[in-house]
Amino acid sequence: MTILKTFSSGGGDAAAIALEALGWILSDPARAHRFLDVTGLTPDLLRQAVGDGSVHMAVMDFLRAHEPDLIAAAAHIGMAPEQLATVCRGEEW
């Protein structure tokens, strides 16, 4: 799985932002383990479903549930935490 390391905040879609956030989550083993524990995903299931909207929503729900992660992920992506928190809300997957 290849996830881009940078994100141009100029009008990216929710799926691209969620994938960038997932890359950030997975960049730290402890955080990645917590993500898998919280979501119930396994590494194999995550690889198979990485493009699914349900995974994107799980990524965003994971970040919204822990403000320090939301703030750090937003900084990594290059957007305001408030903006990142609204990604995937109301999206039709």
The first five atom37 places (N, CA, C, CB, O) and aatype in JSON, in Angstrom:
{
  "aatype": [12, 16, 9, 10, 11, 16, 13, 15, 15, 7, 7, 7, 3, 0, 0, 0, 9, 0, 10, 6, 0, 10, 7, 17, 9, 10, 15, 3, 14, 0, 1, 0, 8, 1, 13, 10, 3, 19, 16, 7, 10, 16, 14, 3, 10, 10, 1, 5, 0, 19, 7, 3, 7, 15, 19, 8, 12, 0, 19, 12, 3, 13, 10, 1, 0, 8, 6, 14, 3, 10, 9, 0, 0, 0, 0, 8, 9, 7, 12, 0, 14, 6, 5, 10, 0, 16, 19, 4, 1, 7, 6, 6, 17],
  "atom_mask": [
    [1, 1, 1, 1, 1],
    [1, 1, 1, 1, 1],
    [1, 1, 1, 1, 1],
    [1, 1, 1, 1, 1],
    [1, 1, 1, 1, 1],
    [1, 1, 1, 1, 1],
    [1, 1, 1, 1, 1],
    [1, 1, 1, 1, 1],
    [1, 1, 1, 1, 1],
    [1, 1, 1, 0, 1],
    [1, 1, 1, 0, 1],
    [1, 1, 1, 0, 1],
    [1, 1, 1, 1, 1],
    [1, 1, 1, 1, 1],
    [1, 1, 1, 1, 1],
    [1, 1, 1, 1, 1],
    [1, 1, 1, 1, 1],
    [1, 1, 1, 1, 1],
    [1, 1, 1, 1, 1],
    [1, 1, 1, 1, 1],
    [1, 1, 1, 1, 1],
    [1, 1, 1, 1, 1],
    [1, 1, 1, 0, 1],
    [1, 1, 1, 1, 1],
    [1, 1, 1, 1, 1],
    [1, 1, 1, 1, 1],
    [1, 1, 1, 1, 1],
    [1, 1, 1, 1, 1],
    [1, 1, 1, 1, 1],
    [1, 1, 1, 1, 1],
    [1, 1, 1, 1, 1],
    [1, 1, 1, 1, 1],
    [1, 1, 1, 1, 1],
    [1, 1, 1, 1, 1],
    [1, 1, 1, 1, 1],
    [1, 1, 1, 1, 1],
    [1, 1, 1, 1, 1],
    [1, 1, 1, 1, 1],
    [1, 1, 1, 1, 1],
    [1, 1, 1, 0, 1],
    [1, 1, 1, 1, 1],
    [1, 1, 1, 1, 1],
    [1, 1, 1, 1, 1],
    [1, 1, 1, 1, 1],
    [1, 1, 1, 1, 1],
    [1, 1, 1, 1, 1],
    [1, 1, 1, 1, 1],
    [1, 1, 1, 1, 1],
    [1, 1, 1, 1, 1],
    [1, 1, 1, 1, 1],
    [1, 1, 1, 0, 1],
    [1, 1, 1, 1, 1],
    [1, 1, 1, 0, 1],
    [1, 1, 1, 1, 1],
    [1, 1, 1, 1, 1],
    [1, 1, 1, 1, 1],
    [1, 1, 1, 1, 1],
    [1, 1, 1, 1, 1],
    [1, 1, 1, 1, 1],
    [1, 1, 1, 1, 1],
    [1, 1, 1, 1, 1],
    [1, 1, 1, 1, 1],
    [1, 1, 1, 1, 1],
    [1, 1, 1, 1, 1],
    [1, 1, 1, 1, 1],
    [1, 1, 1, 1, 1],
    [1, 1, 1, 1, 1],
    [1, 1, 1, 1, 1],
    [1, 1, 1, 1, 1],
    [1, 1, 1, 1, 1],
    [1, 1, 1, 1, 1],
    [1, 1, 1, 1, 1],
    [1, 1, 1, 1, 1],
    [1, 1, 1, 1, 1],
    [1, 1, 1, 1, 1],
    [1, 1, 1, 1, 1],
    [1, 1, 1, 1, 1],
    [1, 1, 1, 0, 1],
    [1, 1, 1, 1, 1],
    [1, 1, 1, 1, 1],
    [1, 1, 1, 1, 1],
    [1, 1, 1, 1, 1],
    [1, 1, 1, 1, 1],
    [1, 1, 1, 1, 1],
    [1, 1, 1, 1, 1],
    [1, 1, 1, 1, 1],
    [1, 1, 1, 1, 1],
    [1, 1, 1, 1, 1],
    [1, 1, 1, 1, 1],
    [1, 1, 1, 0, 1],
    [1, 1, 1, 1, 1],
    [1, 1, 1, 1, 1],
    [1, 1, 1, 1, 1]
  ],
  "atom_positions": [
    [[0.85, -1.16, 0.0], [0.0, 0.0, 0.0], [0.9, 1.22, 0.0], [-0.97, 0.0, 1.22], [1.82, 1.32, 0.82]],
    [[0.65, 2.16, -0.91], [1.4, 3.39, -0.97], [0.5, 4.54, -0.6], [2.01, 3.6, -2.36], [-0.58, 4.71, -1.17]],
    [[0.93, 5.32, 0.36], [0.18, 6.49, 0.78], [1.09, 7.69, 0.64], [-0.36, 6.34, 2.25], [2.23, 7.67, 1.12]],
    [[0.61, 8.72, -0.01], [1.41, 9.92, -0.21], [1.77, 10.55, 1.12], [0.67, 10.92, -1.08], [0.98, 10.51, 2.06]],
    [[2.96, 11.12, 1.21], [3.41, 11.73, 2.45], [2.97, 13.17, 2.6], [4.91, 11.65, 2.55], [3.01, 13.72, 3.7]],
    [[2.56, 13.79, 1.53], [2.13, 15.17, 1.62], [0.74, 15.3, 1.05], [3.11, 16.11, 0.89], [0.29, 14.48, 0.25]],
    [[0.08, 16.34, 1.47], [-1.27, 16.61, 0.98], [-1.39, 18.08, 0.68], [-2.34, 16.17, 2.01], [-1.07, 18.93, 1.51]],
    [[-1.84, 18.37, -0.5], [-2.09, 19.75, -0.85], [-3.49, 20.09, -0.37], [-1.94, 20.01, -2.38], [-4.47, 19.56, -0.88]],
    [[-3.58, 20.98, 0.6], [-4.87, 21.28, 1.2], [-5.78, 22.06, 0.27], [-4.67, 22.04, 2.47], [-6.88, 22.45, 0.66]],
    [[-5.34, 22.3, -0.94], [-6.15, 23.04, -1.88], [-7.21, 22.19, -2.54], [0.0, 0.0, 0.0], [-7.08, 21.84, -3.71]],
    [[-8.25, 21.85, -1.81], [-9.42, 21.22, -2.41], [-9.36, 19.72, -2.54], [0.0, 0.0, 0.0], [-10.07, 19.16, -3.37]],
    [[-8.55, 19.03, -1.74], [-8.52, 17.58, -1.8], [-9.84, 16.99, -1.35], [0.0, 0.0, 0.0], [-10.57, 17.6, -0.57]],
    [[-10.16, 15.81, -1.85], [-11.42, 15.21, -1.46], [-11.28, 14.43, -0.15], [-11.93, 14.29, -2.56], [-10.17, 14.18, 0.31]],
    [[-12.39, 14.06, 0.42], [-12.41, 13.41, 1.73], [-11.63, 12.1, 1.73], [-13.84, 13.16, 2.17], [-10.93, 11.8, 2.7]],
    [[-11.74, 11.32, 0.66], [-11.04, 10.04, 0.6], [-9.53, 10.25, 0.63], [-11.44, 9.26, -0.66], [-8.82, 9.52, 1.33]],
    [[-9.03, 11.22, -0.12], [-7.59, 11.48, -0.14], [-7.1, 11.94, 1.23], [-7.25, 12.54, -1.21], [-6.03, 11.55, 1.68]],
    [[-7.88, 12.76, 1.89], [-7.51, 13.24, 3.21], [-7.52, 12.08, 4.21], [-8.47, 14.37, 3.68], [-6.62, 11.95, 5.03]],
    [[-8.54, 11.24, 4.14], [-8.62, 10.09, 5.05], [-7.44, 9.15, 4.83], [-9.95, 9.33, 4.84], [-6.9, 8.61, 5.79]],
    [[-7.03, 8.95, 3.6], [-5.89, 8.09, 3.32], [-4.59, 8.71, 3.83], [-5.78, 7.81, 1.82], [-3.73, 7.99, 4.34]],
    [[-4.45, 10.01, 3.7], [-3.28, 10.69, 4.23], [-3.26, 10.55, 5.76], [-3.28, 12.19, 3.82], [-2.21, 10.31, 6.34]],
    [[-4.41, 10.7, 6.39], [-4.5, 10.54, 7.84], [-4.19, 9.1, 8.25], [-5.9, 10.94, 8.34], [-3.54, 8.87, 9.27]],
    [[-4.64, 8.15, 7.46], [-4.34, 6.74, 7.75], [-2.83, 6.51, 7.68], [-5.07, 5.81, 6.77], [-2.27, 5.81, 8.53]],
    [[-2.18, 7.09, 6.7], [-0.73, 6.96, 6.6], [-0.05, 7.51, 7.85], [0.0, 0.0, 0.0], [0.91, 6.93, 8.34]],
    [[-0.55, 8.63, 8.35], [0.0, 9.21, 9.57], [-0.23, 8.28, 10.75], [-0.62, 10.59, 9.85], [0.67, 8.05, 11.56]],
    [[-1.44, 7.73, 10.87], [-1.76, 6.8, 11.96], [-0.81, 5.61, 11.94], [-3.22, 6.32, 11.87], [-0.27, 5.21, 12.97]],
    [[-0.6, 5.05, 10.76], [0.2, 3.84, 10.63], [1.7, 4.1, 10.75], [-0.08, 3.18, 9.31], [2.49, 3.16, 10.84]],
    [[2.11, 5.36, 10.75], [3.54, 5.68, 10.83], [4.11, 5.45, 12.23], [3.77, 7.12, 10.42], [5.33, 5.43, 12.4]],
    [[3.26, 5.28, 13.21], [3.7, 5.04, 14.58], [3.15, 3.68, 15.03], [3.23, 6.19, 15.54], [1.93, 3.52, 15.09]],
    [[4.01, 2.71, 15.35], [3.52, 1.37, 15.69], [2.5, 1.33, 16.84], [4.68, 0.5, 16.06], [1.51, 0.61, 16.75]],
    [[2.73, 2.1, 17.88], [1.78, 2.08, 19.01], [0.43, 2.65, 18.59], [2.34, 2.89, 20.2], [-0.62, 2.11, 18.96]],
    [[0.45, 3.74, 17.83], [-0.79, 4.35, 17.36], [-1.49, 3.41, 16.38], [-0.51, 5.72, 16.69], [-2.72, 3.27, 16.41]],
    [[-0.72, 2.76, 15.5], [-1.3, 1.82, 14.53], [-1.98, 0.66, 15.26], [-0.21, 1.28, 13.57], [-3.08, 0.24, 14.89]],
    [[-1.33, 0.16, 16.31], [-1.9, -0.94, 17.09], [-3.21, -0.49, 17.75], [-0.9, -1.44, 18.16], [-4.2, -1.22, 17.76]],
    [[-3.19, 0.72, 18.31], [-4.4, 1.25, 18.95], [-5.52, 1.4, 17.92], [-4.11, 2.62, 19.62], [-6.68, 1.08, 18.21]],
    [[-5.19, 1.89, 16.72], [-6.19, 2.02, 15.65], [-6.81, 0.67, 15.33], [-5.55, 2.64, 14.38], [-8.03, 0.55, 15.24]],
    [[-5.97, -0.35, 15.16], [-6.5, -1.68, 14.84], [-7.35, -2.21, 15.98], [-5.35, -2.65, 14.54], [-8.4, -2.81, 15.74]],
    [[-6.91, -2.0, 17.22], [-7.69, -2.45, 18.37], [-9.05, -1.76, 18.44], [-6.92, -2.2, 19.65], [-10.08, -2.4, 18.67]],
    [[-9.05, -0.45, 18.24], [-10.29, 0.32, 18.35], [-11.26, -0.02, 17.22], [-9.98, 1.82, 18.33], [-12.47, -0.12, 17.44]],
    [[-10.74, -0.2, 16.02], [-11.62, -0.44, 14.87], [-11.98, -1.9, 14.68], [-10.97, 0.07, 13.61], [-12.95, -2.22, 14.0]],
    [[-11.19, -2.79, 15.28], [-11.43, -4.22, 15.08], [-10.87, -4.73, 13.77], [0.0, 0.0, 0.0], [-11.09, -5.89, 13.41]],
    [[-10.16, -3.89, 13.05], [-9.54, -4.31, 11.8], [-8.28, -5.11, 12.08], [-9.22, -3.09, 10.91], [-7.63, -4.92, 13.11]],
    [[-7.94, -5.98, 11.18], [-6.65, -6.67, 11.2], [-5.81, -6.06, 10.08], [-6.82, -8.24, 11.03], [-6.36, -5.41, 9.18]],
    [[-4.51, -6.25, 10.1], [-3.7, -5.74, 9.0], [-4.18, -6.24, 7.63], [-2.24, -6.13, 9.2], [-4.21, -5.47, 6.67]],
    [[-4.55, -7.5, 7.54], [-5.04, -8.05, 6.27], [-6.34, -7.39, 5.84], [-5.23, -9.56, 6.38], [-6.5, -7.02, 4.67]],
    [[-7.27, -7.24, 6.77], [-8.54, -6.59, 6.43], [-8.32, -5.13, 6.02], [-9.51, -6.66, 7.61], [-8.97, -4.64, 5.1]],
    [[-7.42, -4.46, 6.7], [-7.14, -3.07, 6.36], [-6.57, -2.98, 4.95], [-6.16, -2.45, 7.37], [-6.97, -2.11, 4.18]],
    [[-5.63, -3.86, 4.61], [-5.07, -3.86, 3.26], [-6.14, -4.1, 2.2], [-3.96, -4.92, 3.13], [-6.14, -3.47, 1.15]],
    [[-7.06, -5.01, 2.49], [-8.12, -5.35, 1.54], [-9.14, -4.23, 1.38], [-8.83, -6.61, 1.98], [-9.7, -4.05, 0.3]],
    [[-9.38, -3.47, 2.45], [-10.47, -2.49, 2.44], [-9.99, -1.05, 2.49], [-11.37, -2.74, 3.6], [-10.79, -0.15, 2.74]],
    [[-8.72, -0.8, 2.24], [-8.17, 0.54, 2.4], [-8.92, 1.58, 1.56], [-6.7, 0.54, 2.03], [-8.96, 2.75, 1.94]],
    [[-9.49, 1.19, 0.47], [-10.21, 2.13, -0.38], [-11.69, 2.28, -0.04], [0.0, 0.0, 0.0], [-12.38, 3.09, -0.64]],
    [[-12.17, 1.51, 0.92], [-13.59, 1.55, 1.28], [-13.91, 2.77, 2.14], [-13.98, 0.27, 2.02], [-13.12, 3.17, 2.99]],
    [[-15.05, 3.33, 1.9], [-15.51, 4.47, 2.68], [-15.64, 4.16, 4.16], [0.0, 0.0, 0.0], [-15.45, 5.05, 4.99]],
    [[-15.95, 2.93, 4.49], [-16.08, 2.58, 5.91], [-14.74, 2.68, 6.62], [-16.65, 1.16, 6.06], [-14.69, 3.05, 7.79]],
    [[-13.66, 2.38, 5.94], [-12.33, 2.52, 6.53], [-11.99, 4.0, 6.67], [-11.26, 1.81, 5.67], [-11.44, 4.42, 7.68]],
    [[-12.33, 4.79, 5.66], [-12.08, 6.23, 5.73], [-12.83, 6.84, 6.92], [-12.51, 6.93, 4.41], [-12.29, 7.67, 7.65]],
    [[-14.06, 6.42, 7.09], [-14.85, 6.93, 8.22], [-14.25, 6.47, 9.54], [-16.32, 6.47, 8.11], [-14.23, 7.23, 10.51]],
    [[-13.76, 5.23, 9.6], [-13.13, 4.73, 10.82], [-11.88, 5.54, 11.15], [-12.77, 3.24, 10.67], [-11.61, 5.82, 12.32]],
    [[-11.12, 5.92, 10.14], [-9.93, 6.75, 10.34], [-10.34, 8.08, 10.97], [-9.19, 6.98, 9.0], [-9.75, 8.51, 11.96]],
    [[-11.33, 8.71, 10.39], [-11.73, 10.02, 10.88], [-12.37, 9.93, 12.26], [-12.69, 10.68, 9.9], [-12.14, 10.8, 13.1]],
    [[-13.16, 8.91, 12.51], [-13.74, 8.72, 13.84], [-12.64, 8.5, 14.88], [-14.72, 7.52, 13.83], [-12.72, 9.02, 15.99]],
    [[-11.61, 7.73, 14.51], [-10.48, 7.48, 15.4], [-9.8, 8.8, 15.78], [-9.47, 6.52, 14.73], [-9.48, 9.02, 16.95]],
    [[-9.57, 9.65, 14.8], [-8.91, 10.93, 15.08], [-9.8, 11.87, 15.89], [-8.51, 11.6, 13.77], [-9.32, 12.54, 16.8]],
    [[-11.08, 11.92, 15.56], [-11.99, 12.81, 16.3], [-12.15, 12.37, 17.75], [-13.36, 12.84, 15.61], [-12.49, 13.18, 18.61]],
    [[-11.92, 11.1, 18.03], [-12.09, 10.58, 19.39], [-10.92, 10.91, 20.31], [-12.29, 9.08, 19.34], [-11.02, 10.76, 21.52]],
    [[-9.8, 11.36, 19.73], [-8.61, 11.65, 20.55], [-7.96, 12.93, 20.02], [-7.58, 10.44, 20.53], [-7.22, 12.9, 19.05]],
    [[-8.27, 14.04, 20.68], [-7.86, 15.35, 20.19], [-6.36, 15.49, 19.93], [-8.28, 16.38, 21.17], [-5.99, 16.11, 18.93]],
    [[-5.48, 14.95, 20.79], [-4.05, 15.07, 20.47], [-3.68, 14.44, 19.12], [-3.23, 14.42, 21.57], [-2.85, 14.99, 18.4]],
    [[-4.3, 13.31, 18.79], [-4.06, 12.69, 17.48], [-4.62, 13.56, 16.36], [-4.67, 11.28, 17.42], [-3.99, 13.72, 15.32]],
    [[-5.8, 14.1, 16.56], [-6.41, 14.97, 15.56], [-5.51, 16.16, 15.26], [-7.8, 15.45, 16.03], [-5.28, 16.5, 14.1]],
    [[-5.0, 16.79, 16.31], [-4.15, 17.97, 16.14], [-2.84, 17.6, 15.43], [-3.84, 18.61, 17.51], [-2.41, 18.3, 14.53]],
    [[-2.24, 16.5, 15.84], [-0.97, 16.08, 15.22], [-1.16, 15.65, 13.77], [-0.34, 14.94, 16.02], [-0.34, 15.96, 12.91]],
    [[-2.24, 14.93, 13.49], [-2.51, 14.51, 12.12], [-2.78, 15.71, 11.23], [-3.7, 13.53, 12.07], [-2.31, 15.77, 10.09]],
    [[-3.52, 16.66, 11.74], [-3.81, 17.87, 10.97], [-2.52, 18.62, 10.65], [-4.78, 18.8, 11.75], [-2.35, 19.1, 9.53]],
    [[-1.61, 18.72, 11.61], [-0.33, 19.39, 11.37], [0.46, 18.65, 10.31], [0.48, 19.48, 12.68], [1.08, 19.27, 9.45]],
    [[0.45, 17.33, 10.36], [1.17, 16.51, 9.37], [0.6, 16.74, 7.97], [1.08, 15.02, 9.74], [1.35, 16.86, 6.99]],
    [[-0.71, 16.79, 7.88], [-1.38, 16.95, 6.58], [-1.28, 18.39, 6.08], [-2.85, 16.53, 6.69], [-1.27, 18.63, 4.87]],
    [[-1.21, 19.32, 7.01], [-1.12, 20.72, 6.62], [-2.47, 21.41, 6.56], [0.0, 0.0, 0.0], [-2.72, 22.24, 5.69]],
    [[-3.32, 21.05, 7.5], [-4.62, 21.7, 7.56], [-4.98, 21.96, 9.02], [-5.72, 20.84, 6.87], [-4.37, 21.38, 9.93]],
    [[-5.95, 22.81, 9.24], [-6.38, 23.12, 10.59], [-7.1, 21.91, 11.2], [-7.31, 24.37, 10.59], [-7.83, 21.21, 10.49]],
    [[-6.91, 21.67, 12.49], [-7.61, 20.55, 13.14], [-9.13, 20.64, 12.96], [-7.27, 20.51, 14.62], [-9.8, 19.63, 12.77]],
    [[-9.66, 21.86, 13.02], [-11.1, 22.03, 12.85], [-11.55, 21.58, 11.46], [-11.49, 23.5, 13.07], [-12.62, 21.0, 11.31]],
    [[-10.72, 21.83, 10.48], [-11.03, 21.42, 9.11], [-10.94, 19.9, 8.98], [-10.07, 22.1, 8.09], [-11.81, 19.26, 8.38]],
    [[-9.89, 19.31, 9.56], [-9.74, 17.86, 9.51], [-10.89, 17.17, 10.23], [-8.4, 17.44, 10.12], [-11.36, 16.12, 9.78]],
    [[-11.35, 17.74, 11.32], [-12.43, 17.13, 12.09], [-13.73, 17.03, 11.29], [-12.68, 17.91, 13.35], [-14.57, 16.19, 11.6]],
    [[-13.89, 17.86, 10.28], [-15.13, 17.84, 9.51], [-15.06, 16.92, 8.29], [-15.48, 19.23, 9.06], [-16.07, 16.7, 7.62]],
    [[-13.87, 16.38, 8.0], [-13.71, 15.48, 6.85], [-14.56, 14.23, 7.06], [-12.22, 15.1, 6.63], [-14.58, 13.67, 8.15]],
    [[-15.22, 13.82, 6.04], [-16.04, 12.61, 6.0], [-17.4, 12.77, 6.69], [-15.29, 11.47, 6.64], [-18.21, 11.85, 6.65]],
    [[-17.65, 13.89, 7.3], [-18.98, 14.07, 7.9], [-19.96, 14.39, 6.79], [-18.98, 15.21, 8.98], [-19.76, 15.33, 6.01]],
    [[-20.99, 13.62, 6.73], [-22.02, 13.84, 5.71], [-21.63, 13.28, 4.34], [0.0, 0.0, 0.0], [-22.38, 13.46, 3.38]],
    [[-20.49, 12.61, 4.24], [-20.09, 12.04, 2.96], [-20.93, 10.8, 2.68], [-18.57, 11.68, 2.95], [-21.28, 10.05, 3.59]],
    [[-21.25, 10.61, 1.45], [-21.93, 9.39, 1.02], [-20.87, 8.42, 0.51], [-23.01, 9.68, -0.09], [-20.24, 8.67, -0.51]],
    [[-20.68, 7.32, 1.22], [-19.68, 6.35, 0.82], [-20.4, 5.27, 0.1], [-18.88, 5.79, 2.02], [-19.78, 4.31, -0.35]]
  ]
}
